[in-house]
Amino acid sequence: MQFEPTNIAFGRNETFGLRYGWIPKGYESYKKNPSIFNQESATVELGLGKNMVQSMRYWLNAYKLLEGERGLSSLADLLLDREKGLDPFLQDINTLWLLHWNLCTNPSNSTLYYWFFNHFRVTNFSKSSVTSSLLDWLNENSTKKVASKTIERDISLLLRTYSVQDLNEVKNLEEEIENPFGELRLIDKGIEFNYKSEYKQREGLNPHLLAYCIAEWIQPNAEEDILKENTQEASYPVSEIMNSDDKKISLTGIFRIDENSFYILLEEMCSIYSDTFNLSEAAGSKMLTFKGGVLSKYKFLEDYYQ
């Protein structure tokens, strides 16, 4: 979840965005055969071209469903198992929000998405202004160089992925129809190649999912239990949770949600999980307190889907 200047990734998607069917298909195929992406028969078994096969593998890693040589993540099994999974066919909008969260908190595999939703806080912009801002940020924060054409292609894909496109202007209609993340409406396409990404109330975003995200924010490297080694209370300024710095990610940035709507979600979360979280005010600053103990972050997801 923390950005490392020497560990960035651009251009690994083979120019293809994620398609709706790739996650369940990739999950099932990998579960049956963990070597699938390294075999020549993958194109036949997956029904994809060679570059698309590699793109599928990239996106499974970028969305933290596949963990490189470690194999499928525990979250992948929790969500996608055909018999016991919480949402194996991505039918719930909160599953899309969850995957979006994973992508934006994975700087080593999806640096552009991490940067755009955590650090690029401009609401009205053009593709060229995004490109210029990203290059400036990379020059200051990364030790690696990335080809400008690669960056431009990746930014074009990000804008297509999250904006609702006019189907009359879409060059690849099949790709647009198969793109699930336009449903989140995080980017609006304006006139003359301008875009808008407003901070506002977000449809479908749920306090259970917020609890899961905050659990990861509190202890990013915990596989299942938050604060497993610490049963004492711990308090955090809500401003730090909402806004990114060099070490933490930004919940309001990732979800493009305004502060008032965020506080409403936060209060709902604390009401549902009053034994775990408490919202208070000290010296004019809002504080979120984790009350200690061992709690599986996946319980928040299970509560929601059940």
N, C-alpha and C positions, 0 to 999 in steps of 0.2 A: 504493500500500500504506500510505502514511502519512496519517493523519487530518488534514483541513484544516477548521478551525472554520467557514469560510464555505461549505463545499462538502459538503452533506448531502442525502440523498434518502430520502423517505418517501412512501408512498401511490402509487407509480408503477406498481404491478403490476395496477391496475384491479380489485383484490380477488381476483384469481385466482392460485393457486399454479402452479408449473411442472408440466406433465403429461409423462409419459414420452415421448410421441411428438413433443413440440414441438421438442426440440433437433435431432434428425436432420431433421425436416421443415423447420424454420426455416433450418437450415444449407443444405440442398439448394435451397430456394426462393430464398434470398438469393444463393447462388452463381450461379444461373441468371439472376436479375433483382435487382440491388442496389437497385432502387427499389420493390421489392415492398411494403414496409410503408407507403409513401406513396401507394399507388394504391388507388382505390376497388374495383378488381377483387380485392384481397387477400382479402376475405372469401370469395369464390368459389374462388380458387386454393388457399387454405389450409384451406378448409372450416371456418372459425371466424367467430364474431360479431365485430363491429367492435372491441369492448373487448378481446376475447381476442387479436385480432391485435396490438394495442398491448401487451398483457401479454406475448405471445411475444417481441416486440422488446425489451421491458424485460429479461426474464430472460436473453436472449442477451447483452445488454450486462452485466448483473449478474454473470454467470458468465464474463465475459471472453472470450467466443467471438465477440462482435461489438464493435468498438471505435469506435462512433459513425460519424462520417464517414469514418474510415480503413478501414472495412469489416471483413471477417472477419479474426480474429487468426491468427497462424501456428499457435497451439495448436489452434484449431478445425480447420484443414486437416490437421494431424498426426493428430488423433483421429478426425475425422468423414468424411473423404473416402471415398466408397463403394468405391473400388478399392484405395487404398493406406492408408487410415486404420487406426489402431491398434485402435479400438473404435467403429466408426460407429453401432452400435445400443445402446451403453451396457450391454453384457452383463457387464462385469467390475466387481466392487464397488469396485476401486481407482479406476475412472473416476468413480464417485460421490464417493469421498473427494477426488479431484482437483478436481471441480467444487465441492464443499463448501469446499475450501481457497480456490479462486478467489473464491467469494462472500464469505468471511469476511476476505479481504485486499483488499476493494474498497470502502473506506469512502465514497467519493464516490457510488457507485451503490447500495450496500446497507448503509447506515449501521447499521441495526438489527442485522443479522447480524454485522457487524464488532464492534459493541459487546457483543452478547450472548456471543459465543464468545471474545472477547479480554479483556473487562473485567468481565463479570458472572460472578463465581466462586462464587456460591451454589449448593449442590447440591440443596437442598429449597426449593421456592418455590411461590407462587401467581401467577396472572396479574396480580393487583393489585400484588403486591410487585415484579414485573418492571417494570410500568408506572411505579410510583413511583421505582424506582432509575434507570430510563432518563431520566425527567424531571429528576431531580436531576443526572444526568451531563450532559444537554444544557444545563441552566441554567449549569453550570460551564464547559462546553467548546465550546459552539456559539453563534454570533452570530445564528442564525436561530430563529424560532419555528415550531412545528409544531402543528397542531390536535390536541387530545387524542383526538378520535374517530378520526383517521387513525392515530395511534400505537396505539390499542387494536385497530383492525382489523389492523394489521401484526403486532402481537404475537400475536393470535389465529392468524394464518396461520403464523407461525413455529412456534408450539406444535403446530399440526396437521401441519405439514410434517415435523417431526423426531420426533414421538411415534407409537407404534403405537396406533391408535384401536380402540375396540370398535365393530365394524361395526353393532351394534344402535343405537349412539348417533350414527352419522354421518348428517348431513343430506343430504350430496351423495355418494352411494356411488361414482358414476363418478369424481369428483375424488379420492376416497381411494384407489381402486384404481389410478388413474393416477399417484399420487404416488410417485416413486422413492426419496425420501430417508428414508422410514420404515425402510427396510432397514438404515440405519446405526445405528438404535436409540440415538440420542444423548439422547433425552428419554423418560422413562417417565411415563405418566399415572397418577396415584394416585387416591385417593378424595376426594370433596368438592372437586373442581377444584384439587387440588394436583398438583405435578409434581416430578420428580426428574431431575437430570442429573449422574450420577456420573463420577468420574475412575477409569478402570479399563482393563484390557487391551481393545483394540479388534480385533474379528475382521476379518481381511482386510487390515488396514493393513500396508503392505509397506515394507521398507527402501529399495527403489528409489524409491518415492514420497517417502519421507522425504528422500532425497538431493536430489530435485527441489525440495522445499519449502525445504530449507536453502540450496540454491543461490539461490533467490529471496530468502530472508531475508538472505543475504550481500550481494547486489546486486539490490535490488528492481527497478531500472529497466533491467536488462540484458535485451535481447530474446532473445538466444540464449546468449551466452558469459558465464560467470561470471568476475569479476575480469579481464576482457579487457585492461584497461590496466595491470594490476598482476601481475607474474609472481613476486612475492615471497611468502613464507609470511605467513599472517595467522591469528591465534588469537583465539578468542571464548569467553568463559565460557559453559558449557552452561546455567547458570542464566538468562542473558539470552535464550538461545534458547527456553527453556521458558516463561519468564514475561514478560508484556507490561509495557511502560512507556509513557510518552507518545509514544515514537517508533517502537518496535518492536512487532510482533505476538507472540502467544503460541502456540507449537506445541502445548503440552499443553492450553491452553484450547480451541483450535480443534478438536482431535481428542478432547477430553475423555478424555485418557489419563493414567494415574497415572505418577509419576516412575520407578518401577521398570521398568514396561513400556516407557517411553520410552527409558531407558538400554539396555535389551535391544535395541530396534530400532536405536538409535544404534551400538551395538557391532557389530551385524550389518552395518549400512551401512559402517562403517569397515573391516570385514573384506572385504566385497565390493569396495570402492573404496579399497584400502590405498594406492594411488599418489596418491590425491587427498585423503583425509581421515585424520586421526589423532586419537585420543582419549587424553588424558594427564591427569596431575594435578599441580598446582603450588600449593604453600602451602595445601593442603587444598581446593583448588577444581578441579573438573573443567574441562578446556579442550578445545575442538574446534579443531584446526588444519587450515586449508586450505593445501595444499602448494604452491599457485601453478600458473601455466600457464593455457592457454586450453582450456576444456572446455565443450561445449554442454550446457546443462541438459536439453535434450530427449533426450540420450543415455540418461539415467537412465530415462526413460519407455520409450524404445525397447528397452532391455535387459529391462525387466520384461515388456512385452507379447510380445516375441519368445520 
